[in-house]
């Protein structure tokens, strides 16, 4: 595949992200607290997370070890950062969440698998086969792209992991109900875990400075902002005493 062909595919992929973003304001993703039975058969929540995130982990691992340019320059740093995120999301996170009777629709799992195949495929192929080694040379390690992008990436990851830990710890053993999360960025927004991911992949886009990485940042925003708004409204509907000053996803904004 040539770079021009990949760019055309990636631009089309960004267009789809915008369409999905608009659609998600009218249709709630039916998993977690918004789980619905109208989407057909469901599977265990832990297995759902594992299966839907696994393609991204496997594809980027494959391109790291077998791509023609993966070790040609410092592109391996980008691969390892991606793999670190998805190792947590695919393996560690499902093991950490408490077992409940919550299910995840196979419809959601299959859609996530398709997304991860495209997303990791575009990013992995570019870095492994098309990336210019000069863009990821030793000079890149001291560039503004690297310093700002990697800082945002790890700040976002820390926010995401810390928020997940607090959410997981809300329920004591045997409990299945929801509670109002408190502490950390939960004092400002309802979904700091999603806020962290948005920061994380925005940082990755700045760090990598290529079109496929930008497309992932756009997809992250397009997918997670409507979800955060839905979570926020759900909290407000379920808990009459929900903090009035708390925003949905961006502190002090919305």
Secondary structure, DSSP 8 states (H G I E B T S, - for coil): --HHHHHHHHHHHHHHHHHHHHHTTTS---SGGG--GGG--EEEHHHHHHHHHHHHHHHHHHHHHH-SSTTTSTHHHHHHHHHHHHHIIIIIHHHHS---S-EEEHHHHHHHHHHHHHHHHHHHHIIIII--GGGGSGGGGGSHHHHHHHHHHHHHHHHHHHHHHHHHTTS-TT--S-----SGGGGTBS-HHHHHHHHHHHHHHHHH-SHHHHHHHHHHHHHHHHHHHHHHHHHHHH-TT--TT-BSSSTTT-
